[in-house]
Amino acid sequence: MPDKRTTSLAKTMRRRMTKYEYRLYAGFLSSLPVTVCRQKVIGNYIVDFLIPSARLIIEVDGSQHYSEKGLEQDLSRDAYLQAEGYTIARYSNLDISSNLEGVADDILNRLGLL
């Protein structure tokens, strides 16, 4: 069961999506024929997007994810989420801003909708 602080933070993050998260959600994810949860708490982690029916987590990564510390944290986090049965798809802010169609195709492919 997630703690109240994590749940509260997730609610705040849903209201304050980054422009790249918003672009992916408004420009593609919200139109999918499956449920897409935003800023979903799983264990002690908050994932950007979750498609529960496919157990697919979609992460939109800013520059902090590419530092040594960020990469280490993501490895630990991903190991936990994968052990819980989730698949993780990561896209950089650059992917979202310059290749949204390619990102959308990749997600559709992962969902078996392409």
Stockholm file with secondary structure:
# STOCKHOLM 1.0

chainA/1-114         MPDKRTTSLAKTMRRRMTKYEYRLYAGFLSSLPVTVCRQKVIGNYIVDFLIPSARLIIEVDGSQHYSEKGLEQDLSRDAYLQAEGYTIARYSNLDISSNLEGVADDILNRLGLL
#=GR chainA/1-114 SS CCCHHHHHHHHHHHHTCCHHHHHHHHHTGGGSSSCCEEEEEETTEEEEEEEGGGTEEEEEECGGGGSHHHHHHHHHHHHHHHHTTCEEEEEEHHHHHHCHHHHHHHHHHHHTCC
#=GC SS_cons         CCCHHHHHHHHHHHHTCCHHHHHHHHHTGGGSSSCCEEEEEETTEEEEEEEGGGTEEEEEECGGGGSHHHHHHHHHHHHHHHHTTCEEEEEEHHHHHHCHHHHHHHHHHHHTCC
//
